[in-house]
Amino acid sequence: MFPRPIEKAPRAAQLTYQGMIPLALILWLLPLIAVAIFSVKPAGDFAAGNYWGWPAEFAGFENYARVFTDSEMPRYILNSFMITIPTVIGAVALSCMTGFALGIYRFRGNLLIFFMFIAGNFVPFQILMVPVRDLTVDMGLYNTKTGLVLFHIAFQTGFCTLFMRNFIRALPYELIEAARVEGVAEWRIFWFVVLPLMKPAIAALSVLIFTFIWNDYFWAVVLTQGPNAQPVTAGITSFNAQFGIAYNMLSAGSLIAALPPVMMFFLMQKHFIAGLTLGAVK
C-alpha cells in the first residue's frame, strides 16, 4: 500500500528518479529565474524585443536602486510590516488561548465550536468580498492598515486554532492534572505549563501566517487603495501605471517584495520543521 523506498527499486528506476529531480526543480524555478533575469536587463532590451536573450548590459544595480528612489516601494514595504507583524501576534495569541480552551476543557458544545472554526477555513474568499468591504466602509476602517489587520486576525484565527488545538491535545494531560492537584490556577497552568511546551508550534505557525499575510494580494486590493495603506503586494501593481511596460522594474520590485518571507523561513527553518513534525512520531 505504501510507496516502496527508491533504494529498493530497480537500477533503471533509480536513475530515472535521480534524473527527474533536477528537471522538476528547474521547471518549478523557471518563472523565478525568468523574473531574476528580467530584473537585471536594461529597458532597451524590452523595447528591442530581447525578452529571453542575454542582457545587452548589466543594469541590475540601476533597476533595484530606481525601485527605491523612483517609487513608493519603501512605504509599501513598511505598510506590509505594519500589517503583517500585528496580525501574526494577534492571530497566534488568540489561537493559543482558544486552542487551550478547546483542547483541555471538556464542556458541552466543545466539538461544535471546534467544527465552526474548521468550517470557517473552507469559506471561499470571493463570497465574502462584498460584505467584508461594506462592513469596513461602515466601520470607517476602509483603506486603513487597522482594518486590514483586524480582518486578517479574524480570518486567520480559525486555521491557527485548528493547528493549536490539535497540538495541545497531543501534550501529556498528566501535566495539567498534576498542576491542578498542586492547586495551580488555570491561567498559571496555561502560562507556565502549556505555553512553554507550545514554543515549536508557535514558531511554525508564525512562519506560516507571516507568509500568508505578507503574500496576500486579494484582500489588499479589496480593502485598501493608495500608498498610505496598501501593502507591497498591491503596491507593485501601481508600477504598471508609473513605469508602463518596464518589466525590468516590475521584476526587481517583485523580487524585493518576496525577500522578507524567504528570509524569515530560513531564519526560522529549524523551529519551523520541528514544529510541523513534533508529534508525528511517538
N, C-alpha and C positions, 0 to 999 in steps of 0.2 A: 504493500500500500504506500509506504513512504519511498521517496526517491532513493535510488541506490547511490552511495558515495562514488564520486568520479574516479577515485583511486581504484575502485573495483571494476570499473568499466573496461571494455577492450581498448587496446592501444590506439586504434583509429578514432574511437570516440573521444579519448583524452586529448588527442592532437586537435580534433575539430573543436572541442570545447576551449582549448587554450588559444586557438586561432580566432574564435568568435568574440572572446572577451575584449581584446583591443579594438576590434571592429565596432562592437557595440558601444565602447567608450567613445570612440571618435564620432560615431553618429549622434550620440547623446550630446557631446560637447560642440558639435558643428555650429549650431546657432550662436553659442557664446564665442567661439573662435571667430566667426564672421563679424560679430559686433566688435570684438577686440581689434581686428584688422581695420575695420571702418574707422575706429576711433583714432588711428594714427595716420590716416590719409589726409592729404590737403583737399580743400574744397574743389580745386581744379580737376581732380581725378573724377569726381562725380559729374561735373559739367562735361567732361570729355567722354563719359560713358565707361570709365575704368572702374567698374564696381567690384570685380572679383580678381583683377590682376594685381601685380606687385605695386606698392605705392610709388609714385613718381618721386616723392621725397618724404622723409620722416617729419610729420607735423604733430606728433603726439603731445609734446610739451605745450605747443601753442593751443591745441584744441582743449586740453584739460585746463589750461590757465584761463581761456576765454569762458569756459563753463562757470567759473567762479567770479570772473570780473565783469562779464557782459550779460549776466542773467541773474535771476533771484535765487540761484541754487543754494547759497548759504542759508537764506531764510527758510527755504523749503526743507533743508536737512534739519535745521533747528526745530521747525514745526514737527517733523517726524519724531524727533527725540522727545519733544514735549507732549506728544500724543502717545507714543509707544510705552515710555517708561511708566507713567502713572497707570496706564491700562494694565501692564504686566503686574505691577504691585497690587492694584485693586482686585483684579481677577484672581490672582493666586491667593491673596489674603482671604477673600470671601470663600473661595473653594476649599481652603484648608478648614475653615470653620464649618461649612456645610458638609464637607466630607467627613469631618469628625462626628458631627451630629448624626448623619445617616449611617455611618459605619460602626459607631459604638452603641448608640441608644436603640433599644427595641421599643417602638411605640406604634400605635395604630396609624396607618397611613404612611409609614416609612417607605414601603415599597412603591406606593403610588406617587409620592413626591419624587422618588428617585427616577421612576419612569418618565415623569414630566420633564425632569432635567434632560433625560436622554432624548425624549421626543422633540424637544426644542432644537436639538442639533440637526434634525432632519428636515426642518422647515426651509424651503428654498429662499435664498436671499431676495430674489426678484419679486416674490409675492409681498414682501414686507416693505418694498421700496417706497410706495406712495404713503401708506400710513405712518411710517417712521419719519419720512420727510415732513409730512403735515404736522406731526407731533413736535418735532424740533422747531418748526416755524412758530407754532402756537406757544411753545415754552420760551421763545426768544433765544434758542440755542442753535438756530441755523447759522451756518458759516462761522462757527466758533470751535476752537480746539476743545473746549469743555464739553460741548455737545457730542463731538466725535469720541472723546474719551469715555463719557458715560454710556454711550451706545455700545461701544466695544466691550466695556466691562460687563454690561448686562448680557450681551450675546455670548461672550467667551466663557462666562461663569458656568454655563451648562456643561460644556465639554470639560472644563477644569474640575468641576465637581465629580463628574464620572470618573476621571482619572484619579483624583484624590481619595474618593470613597473606596474604590477598589484597592488602592494601595494600603489604606488604613485597615481594611478588612483582612489583609494578609499579615498584619502585625500580630504578635502573640498577645492574645486577650488576657493572659495571666498577668501581664504587667499592669493593666488597668485595674484588675481585681485586687492585686496586691497593694496598689496605691490607695484604693478605696478602703481596704481593710485598715490601712495605717491612718485613715481619717483625712486624706488629702482632698482638698476641694476640687470640684470638677474642672474649673478653669485652670487650676495649677497642674492638673493631670494633662490637660491639653498643652499648656505652655512648656512644662518642664519634662514631661514624659513622652508625649506623642510628637510634638513639633520637632525636637532634635532628631527623631528617627525618620522624619519626613524630608530631611535635607536633600537626599539624592532625587526624590520625586519633585521637590520644589525646583531644583536646578534644571532637571529635564523639562519640566513644564514651562519654566521661564523662557528657556531657549525656544521651545515650540511657539509659545504665544508671542514672543518678541518677533519671530519670523513672520507669523500670520499677520500681525498688526502692521509691521513695517512694510510688508509687501501688499497690503490691502490697496486696491485701486477702486473697486466698485463703490464702497461707501464713501471714500474720499471724494469721489466725483459727485455723488448724490447729495452729500451733506455739507460740502464746502465749495467755495469758489474764490479765486484770487490768492495772492501770496500771503495774506495775513493769517490764513488758517489752513491752507492746503498743505498736505504732506508732500514729500518729494515724488512719490509715485504719480500723483495727479499733477504736480507742478511741471513735470517733464513734458506733459502734453502741450504746455504753453510754448515750448521750444518750436513747435510747428509753426505757430504764428510769428514768433520772434525771428527765427532763423530760416524760415522757409523750408527748402529741401536740403538743409545742411545735415546730411546723415552723419557726418563726422562729429558734429556737436551733439546730436541726439545719442550717438553711440557712446561718446565719452561720458555724457551725463548719466546714461543708463548704468554704465559700469560703476561710476561713483556711487550711485544710489544703491547698488547691490552689495557694496563692500561691508557696511555695518553688520547685517545679519550673518554674512560669511565669517567675519572676524569674530563675532560673538560665538558662533558654533565652534570654531577652532579653539577659542579660549576656554570654552566650557565643554569641550568634547569628552573629556574623561568623566565628568559628572553626568553629562547627558546620556552616555552609553550605560553608565552604572545605574542611573535612574530608570531607564527603559528596561533593563534586563533584570533588575532586582526582583526576586520572587519568581522568576521564570524557572529556576531550577532549585529544588529543595532537597 
